[in-house]
Amino acid sequence: MSRTDVEKLLADLNEGRILTQQTFEELDVEVYLDERDATAFADDWMQSFERWAQASNVAEEEVLRACREQAFKQTLAFTREPELAGYVSDDMGLIGAALLQGTANDSFVDQLLESYRQGRLPLR
């Protein structure tokens, strides 16, 4: 994985291939956010965050800021839910940070990315 992978993620976001109206159809935002905050998911997310995003300098990369911003804006446009937009933006930042460093040994981040690529939010 490399910068090219993150640039592809950004291109996919910009071109509407990751987040679509269908991603958020029939979503009960409060229920979803409660599921996200459940111990199992939240613990796995934080472990990956500490491994890939927090413990490195990649968070300052412009391409990551662009991914996070695009994800936030798209989610907000589709849902008008800023808290949900923040979660999706954080996911894209985590995925991007891991892609920059190589996610070969992080099945959680791989699952996050696969969920989004399949047009669904993680957990759904």
Secondary structure as GFF3:
##gff-version 3
##sequence-region A 1 124
A	DSSP	alpha_helix	3	14	.	.	.	ID=ss1
A	DSSP	three_ten_helix	21	24	.	.	.	ID=ss2
A	DSSP	alpha_helix	29	37	.	.	.	ID=ss3
A	DSSP	alpha_helix	39	48	.	.	.	ID=ss4
A	DSSP	pi_helix	49	54	.	.	.	ID=ss5
A	DSSP	three_ten_helix	58	60	.	.	.	ID=ss6
A	DSSP	alpha_helix	62	79	.	.	.	ID=ss7
A	DSSP	alpha_helix	82	101	.	.	.	ID=ss8
A	DSSP	alpha_helix	107	117	.	.	.	ID=ss9
###
